[in-house]
Amino acid sequence: MSHHSQSIRWIRPVVFIASLLPLAWLIWQSLTIGLGANPVEKIQRYTGDWTLNFIFITLAISPLQRITGIVRLKEMRRMVGLYAFFYACLHFINYISIDQAFEWDAIIKDVAGHKRIVFGFISFIILSVLAATSANRIFQKLGAGYWNALHQLIYIAAIGSVVHFLLLVKIDIRWPLIYAGVLAVLLGYRIVFRAHKK
């Protein structure tokens, strides 16, 4: 076995464990009463932030792979993408269970009255579809062309998530704007790369 493939073997478990650290920190904070006066809101914001972070890490893997020449980096993309879905699930579950207490009438009113929730929900549905179709057998059934086209929807999920965040923040919009800027760079890189390939 080559040194390169051995290094990749080490990277996978490291990425897997590192991706669980935000959850471990959240559990630790909840056990030590470190979530402040409004823990539900803190959990909601925290899980939303990490959903965005993992979406953006997923989007950054292909450009990094092309720039660095480390082809095996793409093997991390599926795992990181599934972690984006995992934190999105925590975000969604916290909202419907703890925040809204499964009051479906109140949830429907909340969705109807706030555009940010509509954008967030659309992004969550897209991430759900991408997670459900991430298995190798689905890839083989769909074929590379259809599968790759479907998984371009992660850009729509990213845009929806950034808009969701932007509409949520009322005063200090620096972080949503930073995410929007990074997304613009990633989209711009992809457009230039595809144009160059043609």
Steps between C-alpha positions, in 0.01 A plus 500: 500500500635844405569777746235712323219244543601446863470875562148495350408212730600718794316805367157329486470418873651838591239684287225276641595573864571870436153537346345374824686753717238779456233257628724393790551867594124563487429200725772614741357853510147368565624278785697782662225764459714689252223582253395826664156642576341375177639150433243414229602801291870428566462140379301618197763754399792266573364205298410738216853644498654154480261392225624797297863427587474140378315603182783742423774248582325255262495763224867588560629143463489485117685833451756396762545168324566675167732762651706258712487204262402265786247288310403294805358812671171434320458188714435733794223689318223248559580467871512878552177540300327245723618692805339814351174302484556367854533851649205617286294219658601616849403856401163385362423263792584770755262738321197268474544319833654731760427843350149429362411191714349322195222762484438453127251787472757735653773361272285555187423858613869558570598373154227708331604813690878478461680470167819393678334173608384432143859538372631286786242228437573488124872463577424222751291309242785528246756374754263211583479402132878521459558290814245241383672469160860499627534119512707322234206290384297817424799640310514182291122503437488865396826502310777757543332769283163504677657456844744789452223723364282419803781571743556845350190588706734546795567848356127577526503368858798725575329808353178421688693452826683831462171683426342321800787628719488852353125532565546367854762758601346840556789722608852360458500350149879459473499119525223443244685736264828310556322173412345670195845623390657154537209347308546756220870404476418125491229551236727730301780242509262229379370717211854592390616136527209372292547774240873416482422129452285582196 
